[in-house]
Amino acid sequence: MAGLELKDDELKALEQLLARVAQLSNSIQSLKTDILKSNPLPSHSSLQASAQILQRNLQTVLDCMNENKDLFNRTAIHPSTNYPGRTQENILLQLVRKKVEPNVEELLSQAREAADAVGPEGIANLQKLWEELREWTHGRIAEYVREEAGDVYTKEERDIGVENVRTGLRKNLDDDDEDEEFEDDEDTKMEQDLGQAPQQPPLQSSRARGPELETLLWFAARGDFELPPNIEYERKVDVYKGFQGVRIPEPRPQEFPS
């Protein structure tokens, strides 16, 4: 490029803008690569992080352009005689182009229309839309809590008929609530009967019991049947301690060779 006759600070501003644009281009290319290589698409958090990075990079480019808009408005780019115009023709055409491409111009016009639409009236319309959405969401949640939260079937299953729903269970789901209520009533009645009946000592099991589980675990870890006093047994009544319940085989008689 021909000499721009710029000052050091002006040249530094151009280099800064070039670095910001290169950083933005790399971020866009990285997001494009992630989307093309990921199957399925990247996670929501990853896309949100990439969008935030792009937003920050765009903001830095805009800030840099606004700070040096006077310099960029009066700076004109002309190729020098030693510029490789044949090998770098595409870059040269982009640099000396005075108007943007048609597809870019269409996107710019759409963005300008959207920006003009978002004025005080547009913000009020958007606020009204969010208020209506919030009101509908609250009503729908209340309806779900009142009518659908306790239902074992979905609305779609109710529409097609609960007898056609394959749950994999042997009994209907509607019967579960009745069974639970019946079991609760039985449990309450049994507790009342037990409270009125005289307490009897626990019956001894006819089958021989072994040592407690805590004793076996302590013996497996320490090789000792005597547990320290700070270890509690799960069984609270008739606890076997020490060698109680341990079946020690009788020693076999020694056979001497004849």
N, C-alpha and C positions, 0 to 999 in steps of 0.2 A: 504494500500500500504506500501511496505517496505520503510525504511528510505531513502530519496533521498540524504541526506547529502548536502543540498543546503544552501547557504547563505541567509541572510534575504532579500537582494535586489533581489536575484534570485527567492526566494519563492514569493516575492511580484509581480514579473513579471508574474509568473504562475497564481497567483490569478487575476491579471489584465486581462490577456488573457481570463481566465474563465468567468469573468464578461462581457467582450466584446462579447464573443460567446453567452452567455446567453441572452444578450440584442438583438443580431441579431436574435436569435431563437424566442424570443418573438415578434419581429417585423414581422417576416415571418408568425408566427401563427396568429397574429392579422389581417394581410392582407388576409390570407386564410379564416379566419372566416367572415370577411366583405364581401368577394366575395360570399361565400356560403350562407350567410343569406340575402343578398341584392337581391331583385327582383323588377325591373331590376338591372343590375350591378351598382356599385357605380358611382358617377359622375366622369367626367374627371379630375376635380381639386383634388378630393379625391384620385384617383389612382396616380396622379402625385405627390401629397404630400407623399403618402406611398412609392413610388419609390425613392423619394429623401431621405427619412429616411433610407430605406434599403441601399442605396448607401453610406450614411454617416457611417452607422454601419459597412458595409463591409470595408470601407476605414480605420476605426479605428482598425479593426481586422488585416488588412494587415500591417498597421503601427506598431502595437504592435509586430507582428511576425517578421517583418524586423529588428526592433530594438534589438530583443533578439534571432536572428536566431542561433547564436553560442550556446546559452544555450539550445534551443530546438533540435538542431542537435545532441548534445551529451547526452541528457537526455533520459534514457530508463525506461520504466514503467514495473514493475514486481509486481504481486499481493503478498500480505503477507499471512501468514498462517491463519490468522483470518478473511480474507475477505469472505463474504457470496457468494461463487461462484455458489451455486445452485439457490438461489433466485435472484441473480443479474448476471445471466449468460450472458444475452444479452449485458449488459454494459461492462462486462469483455471481451467478444469477440471483441467488438468495440475498446476497449482500447489497447489490445495486438495485434490487427490485423496489419500486416506489409504492406499489400497491400490494396488498396481501392477496393470497390465492382465493379463488371464488368460494371454495368450501370453508376457508377460514373467515372470509367476509360474512358468510351466512351465519356462522356461529357467533361472530361478534355482534351482528344485528340482533340475534335472539337474546344475547346476554344484555344488550343495551335496553331492549324492550322489557326484559324481566326486571332490570334495575330500575327503570322508570316506573314500572307498575308497583314496585314496593316503595310506596311513599307512606304518608300518614294514613291514608285510606287503606292501602294494602296491609299495613301492620294491624289496623283495626279489624279488617276481615279475617286475618290469620288468628288474631286473639279470639274472635268470636267462634271460629272453627274449633279451636282448642277447648274453649269453654263448653261447647256442645258435646265434644268428644269426651270430656271429663264427666259431664253429667250423665251421658249414656253409659259410661264405664261403671260409675257408681251404682246406677240402677241395675245393670246387668249382674254385678257382683252380689247385690242384695237379693235379686231374684234367684241366683244360684244357691245362695246360703239357705234361703227359705224353702225352695222347692226341689232342688237337685242334689244338694250335698249329701243327703241321707239316702239317696236312691242307689241301689246296687247296679242298676242298668242305666245305660246312656239313653239319650233321647232317640238316637237312631235305632238302638236295639228295641226300645219301646214301640217305635213306629212299625218295625218289621214283625213284631210279636216276640215276646220273651220266650215262648215255647220253641222258637226257631234258633235261639242263641245257644251255641255250643260252648259250655263253660268247662267241660271235662270233669264236672262233679257229679256225684250220684244223686244229689237232691237239689231242689230248687234253691236259689239264693234267697227268695222271699221267705223260705221256711227257717232261715238261720236266725232271724230276729225272734221268731216265736220260740225256737228251741232254746235260745239264750235266756229269754225271759222265764221259760219253764225251768231251766237249770238253776237260775238265780233263785226262783221260788223254792225249789227243792233244797238248795244249799241253805237258805235262810231257815227253812223248817227244820232241817237237820241240826243246825246250830242251836235253835231254840230247844229241841228235844235233848241235845247233849247238855245244854245248860241246866235243864230241869232234872235230868237223870243223875243219880249219885255217881261220883267218879270212882272207877274201879282201877286197881293196879294193872299195869300193862301185862298182857299175857305173854308168857315165855314161849318163844317159838320152839316147835318140836325139832326143827332142824338145827344142827350144830352151827354156831356162829364162829367166824374166824376173827382174827384181830382187826382192830379199827384201821381204816384207810390211812389215817395220819401216822399210825404206828408203822405200817408197811412202807410208806414213803420215807419216814425218818430212818428206818432200817436200811432201805436201799441207798440213801444218801450218806449215812454215818455208820452203818453197821451196828446200831444199838437200838434195843427195843424200848429203852426208857426215854420218854420225851421230856424236855424241859417244862417247868411249870407255866411258862408264859405262852405255850402253844395250846390253843383251845381245840377241843374235839367238836366235830359237827353234831355227833350224837350227844344229847344232854342227859339221858337217863340210861342207867345200866351200861356204863362205858367200860369196855375192856381195856385195861392198862397193862403195860409190861408184857409178860409172856402169856397173858390170858388170851385164849383162843388160838394160840400157836400150837400146832400139832407137831411134836418132835417125834420122829420115828424111833422105835426101839432099836438098839444096836443089834445087829445080826451076830449070831454066835460064830466065833472064829473057827475055821476048819484047818486043822493041822494036817500036813501031808503024812501019810502012813509010811 
